[in-house]
Amino acid sequence: MNFKVSSALFITSLLLLGTGFYFVNYLNGDQYDEEFAYKASGYAQASRCSLQNIQNWSCGTACQINPGVTDIKAFYNSTHQIQGYTAYDQNENMIISAFRPTVTDLNTLIDLDYFQIKYTACQGCEVHRGFLLAWKDLQNQVLTSISDLVNQYPNAQVGVFGHSLGGALAVLASIDINNDVKHVDYLYTFGQPRVGNKKFAKYFNERIGHIYRLIHNRDLIPHVPLRVMGFYHEGTEVWYDEPNTSFEVCDFDKDNDKCSDKLHSFTMKDHCYYMGRDICGDC
């Protein structure tokens, strides 16, 4: 079933934030790394698991994709039922952090709290109030853990990952990690909604390393909140077609007619199937 994106359907679309499916095939970007994107999808999906399974790194395919993950700390905050984890991947020499998508009714209320509020790190920047409040639930724990991992692995790179709501949290986490702890080298998100206004997107792009937002075909969620409401994406879009046999890479604010913005209808059925797997599957 397809949905025409309009202001009237905005609340409906956000209520669905966190469900869907899809896969991947060939490479044509300058720096986009499809093999690493597959690993990133594992980091993101693992955040859906129980805290114990994350701590033990026993989360089926999501964990098997990245067998070298150690030093895991899983976090949960009951205020908005937000969950995520930090860890070190010895095979990649990378400190990682990932966040869970919408899985509870309380998460959905956060998605729907789309009013923009001031983002104090930069002048004129505003962000989605619900996403910022949700990130604040885990902010201190995540930043402390990342700082500890940086002290333990000073030569490691830093990557942040998430799907759907988790992608939005990854955006806010990565800018704080970058500003307060260590430069963030990679941000890979899947089916991520828009997070802030145009000034926030510009501020973000000037600071973070490799930013790639993967969108499968007509996935609805990356198109909300709407631009007419003052929301813009940051980073580089990587848009995969329906059969996942090819993709296009579109820079921020450029070449949008080549990627998902060229579409006029959207559907939730494309929201979870990324990198050849249903990344909405629980552990």
C-alpha positions as CSV (number, residue, x, y, z in Angstrom):
1,M,0.0,0.0,0.0
2,N,1.4,3.4,-1.0
3,F,1.1,6.7,0.8
4,K,1.1,10.1,-0.7
5,V,3.3,12.2,1.6
6,S,1.4,15.3,2.7
7,S,1.0,17.4,5.8
8,A,-2.3,15.5,6.5
9,L,-0.5,12.2,6.5
10,F,2.5,13.3,8.6
11,I,1.2,12.0,11.9
12,T,0.2,8.7,10.3
13,S,3.6,8.3,8.8
14,L,5.3,8.9,12.1
15,L,3.1,6.5,13.9
16,L,4.6,3.9,11.7
17,L,8.2,4.9,12.4
18,G,10.1,1.7,13.0
19,T,8.4,-1.0,10.8
20,G,9.1,-2.3,7.3
21,F,11.9,-4.4,5.1
22,Y,15.1,-4.7,2.1
23,F,18.8,-5.3,0.0
24,V,21.9,-4.1,-1.9
25,N,24.2,-4.8,-4.9
26,Y,26.7,-2.5,-6.7
27,L,29.1,0.3,-6.0
28,N,29.5,3.7,-7.8
29,G,30.2,6.3,-5.1
30,D,33.6,7.9,-4.5
31,Q,33.8,7.0,-0.8
32,Y,30.7,5.1,0.0
33,D,31.7,1.5,1.0
34,E,29.0,-1.0,0.4
35,E,30.8,-3.8,2.3
36,F,31.1,-1.5,5.3
37,A,27.5,-0.5,4.9
38,Y,26.6,-4.2,5.3
39,K,28.6,-4.3,8.6
40,A,26.9,-1.1,9.7
41,S,23.5,-2.7,9.2
42,G,24.6,-5.4,11.7
43,Y,25.6,-2.8,14.2
44,A,22.3,-1.0,13.8
45,Q,20.2,-4.2,14.0
46,A,21.9,-5.5,17.1
47,S,20.5,-2.5,19.0
48,R,17.1,-4.2,18.9
49,C,18.2,-7.1,21.0
50,S,17.7,-7.6,24.7
51,L,20.3,-6.0,26.9
52,Q,21.7,-9.4,27.8
53,N,22.0,-10.5,24.2
54,I,23.8,-7.3,23.3
55,Q,26.2,-7.6,26.2
56,N,26.9,-11.2,25.2
57,W,27.0,-10.4,21.5
58,S,24.6,-13.2,20.9
59,C,22.1,-11.6,18.5
60,G,22.0,-14.0,15.5
61,T,22.9,-12.7,12.1
62,A,23.3,-9.1,13.3
63,C,26.2,-10.1,15.6
64,Q,27.6,-12.8,13.3
65,I,28.2,-10.1,10.6
66,N,30.6,-8.4,13.1
67,P,32.3,-11.2,15.1
68,G,35.1,-9.0,16.5
69,V,33.0,-6.9,18.7
70,T,34.2,-6.6,22.4
71,D,34.0,-4.2,25.3
72,I,30.2,-4.0,25.0
73,K,28.1,-1.8,27.2
74,A,24.3,-1.8,26.6
75,F,22.1,1.1,27.9
76,Y,18.4,1.5,28.5
77,N,16.5,4.4,29.9
78,S,12.9,3.9,31.0
79,T,11.8,7.6,30.6
80,H,11.3,7.2,26.9
81,Q,12.3,3.5,26.6
82,I,15.4,4.4,24.6
83,Q,18.1,1.8,24.1
84,G,21.6,1.7,22.6
85,Y,25.1,0.4,23.2
86,T,28.8,1.1,22.8
87,A,31.5,-1.3,21.9
88,Y,34.8,-1.9,20.2
89,D,35.3,-3.8,16.9
90,Q,38.8,-5.2,16.9
91,N,38.5,-6.3,13.3
92,E,37.8,-2.7,12.2
93,N,39.7,-1.0,15.0
94,M,36.6,1.0,15.5
95,I,34.8,2.3,18.5
96,I,31.1,2.0,17.8
97,S,27.8,3.2,19.1
98,A,24.3,2.2,17.9
99,F,20.7,3.0,18.8
100,R,17.4,1.2,18.6
101,P,14.5,2.2,16.3
102,T,10.9,2.6,17.4
103,V,9.7,-0.6,19.1
104,T,7.3,0.7,21.9
105,D,4.3,3.0,22.1
106,L,6.4,5.4,24.2
107,N,8.9,5.5,21.4
108,T,6.1,6.5,19.0
109,L,5.1,9.4,21.2
110,I,8.7,10.6,20.9
111,D,8.5,10.3,17.1
112,L,5.4,12.4,17.2
113,D,6.9,15.2,19.3
114,Y,8.2,16.9,16.1
115,F,8.2,20.5,17.2
116,Q,11.5,22.2,16.7
117,I,13.5,23.5,19.6
118,K,16.7,25.4,19.8
119,Y,19.9,23.4,19.5
120,T,22.4,25.4,21.6
121,A,25.6,24.2,20.0
122,C,25.1,26.4,17.0
123,Q,23.4,29.7,16.3
124,G,20.1,29.4,14.5
125,C,20.0,25.6,14.8
126,E,16.8,23.8,15.7
127,V,16.1,20.1,16.0
128,H,13.1,17.7,16.5
129,R,12.2,18.0,20.2
130,G,11.3,14.3,20.7
131,F,14.6,13.1,19.2
132,L,16.6,15.5,21.3
133,L,14.8,14.5,24.5
134,A,15.3,10.9,23.7
135,W,19.0,11.3,23.1
136,K,19.4,13.2,26.4
137,D,18.2,10.0,28.2
138,L,21.4,8.2,27.2
139,Q,23.7,11.1,26.5
140,N,25.9,11.0,29.7
141,Q,26.2,7.2,29.7
142,V,27.1,7.0,26.0
143,L,29.6,9.9,26.1
144,T,31.3,8.5,29.3
145,S,31.6,5.0,27.7
146,I,32.9,6.4,24.4
147,S,35.5,8.4,26.4
148,D,36.6,5.3,28.2
149,L,36.9,3.4,25.0
150,V,39.0,6.2,23.4
151,N,41.3,6.0,26.4
152,Q,41.6,2.3,25.9
153,Y,41.9,2.4,22.1
154,P,43.4,5.8,21.3
155,N,44.1,4.9,17.7
156,A,40.7,3.6,16.9
157,Q,38.3,5.3,14.6
158,V,34.7,6.1,15.7
159,G,31.5,5.1,14.0
160,V,27.8,5.7,14.9
161,F,24.9,3.7,13.5
162,G,21.1,3.4,13.6
163,H,17.9,2.5,11.8
164,S,14.8,4.7,11.7
165,L,14.4,6.4,15.1
166,G,17.9,4.9,15.9
167,G,19.3,6.8,12.9
168,A,17.9,10.1,14.3
169,L,19.5,9.4,17.7
170,A,22.8,8.4,15.9
171,V,22.8,11.9,14.3
172,L,22.5,13.7,17.6
173,A,24.9,11.3,19.4
174,S,27.6,11.7,16.7
175,I,27.7,15.5,16.9
176,D,28.1,15.3,20.7
177,I,30.7,12.6,20.5
178,N,32.5,14.6,17.9
179,N,32.4,17.9,19.9
180,D,33.1,16.5,23.4
181,V,35.1,13.3,23.0
182,K,36.7,12.5,19.6
183,H,36.1,13.1,15.9
184,V,33.5,10.8,14.4
185,D,34.8,9.2,11.3
186,Y,31.6,7.4,10.1
187,L,27.9,7.8,10.4
188,Y,25.8,5.2,8.6
189,T,22.0,5.3,9.0
190,F,19.2,3.3,7.4
191,G,15.7,4.7,6.8
192,Q,16.5,7.8,9.0
193,P,13.9,10.6,9.4
194,R,14.9,14.2,9.2
195,V,16.4,15.6,12.5
196,G,16.8,19.4,12.3
197,N,16.6,22.6,10.3
198,K,18.9,23.6,7.4
199,K,21.3,25.4,9.7
200,F,21.7,22.3,11.8
201,A,22.3,20.2,8.7
202,K,25.0,22.6,7.6
203,Y,26.6,22.7,11.0
204,F,26.6,18.9,11.1
205,N,28.1,18.4,7.7
206,E,31.0,20.7,8.5
207,R,32.0,18.5,11.4
208,I,31.3,14.8,10.9
209,G,33.4,12.5,8.6
210,H,31.7,10.0,6.2
211,I,27.9,10.5,6.5
212,Y,25.8,8.1,4.5
213,R,22.0,7.8,4.8
214,L,20.8,4.7,3.1
215,I,17.3,4.7,1.7
216,H,15.6,1.7,0.1
217,N,13.3,2.6,-2.8
218,R,10.1,4.2,-1.6
219,D,10.8,4.0,2.2
220,L,8.4,6.6,3.7
221,I,10.3,7.5,6.9
222,P,13.3,9.4,5.4
223,H,10.7,11.9,4.0
224,V,9.3,12.9,7.4
225,P,9.2,15.4,9.1
226,L,8.4,17.4,6.0
227,R,10.6,20.1,4.5
228,V,7.7,22.5,4.6
229,M,7.9,22.1,8.3
230,G,11.5,23.3,8.2
231,F,13.3,19.9,8.4
232,Y,16.3,19.0,6.2
233,H,18.6,16.0,6.0
234,E,22.3,16.1,6.6
235,G,25.0,14.0,4.8
236,T,25.0,12.0,1.6
237,E,22.0,10.0,0.5
238,V,22.6,6.5,-1.0
239,W,19.4,5.5,-2.7
240,Y,18.7,1.9,-3.7
241,D,16.1,0.9,-6.3
242,E,13.4,-1.6,-5.6
243,P,15.3,-4.8,-6.7
244,N,18.5,-3.4,-5.1
245,T,20.5,-4.0,-8.2
246,S,21.8,-0.5,-8.4
247,F,22.1,2.7,-6.3
248,E,22.7,6.4,-6.7
249,V,24.8,8.6,-4.4
250,C,23.4,12.2,-4.0
251,D,25.3,14.9,-2.1
252,F,23.6,17.1,0.5
253,D,21.4,19.6,-1.3
254,K,22.5,18.3,-4.7
255,D,21.4,15.9,-7.4
256,N,18.2,15.2,-5.5
257,D,16.4,14.4,-8.7
258,K,18.6,11.3,-9.0
259,C,17.7,9.9,-5.6
260,S,14.6,9.3,-3.5
261,D,13.3,12.9,-4.0
262,K,12.4,12.1,-7.5
263,L,9.6,9.9,-6.2
264,H,6.1,11.0,-5.6
265,S,4.6,8.2,-3.5
266,F,6.1,6.2,-0.6
267,T,5.4,3.0,1.4
268,M,6.3,1.4,4.7
269,K,7.0,-2.0,3.1
270,D,10.5,-0.7,2.1
271,H,11.4,0.6,5.5
272,C,13.1,-2.5,7.0
273,Y,14.6,-4.4,4.1
274,Y,18.2,-3.1,3.9
275,M,21.4,-4.8,2.8
276,G,19.5,-8.0,1.8
277,R,18.0,-8.5,5.2
278,D,15.0,-7.6,7.3
279,I,16.8,-5.4,9.8
280,C,13.6,-5.0,11.9
281,G,13.9,-8.6,13.0
282,D,14.3,-9.0,16.7
283,C,16.9,-11.3,18.3
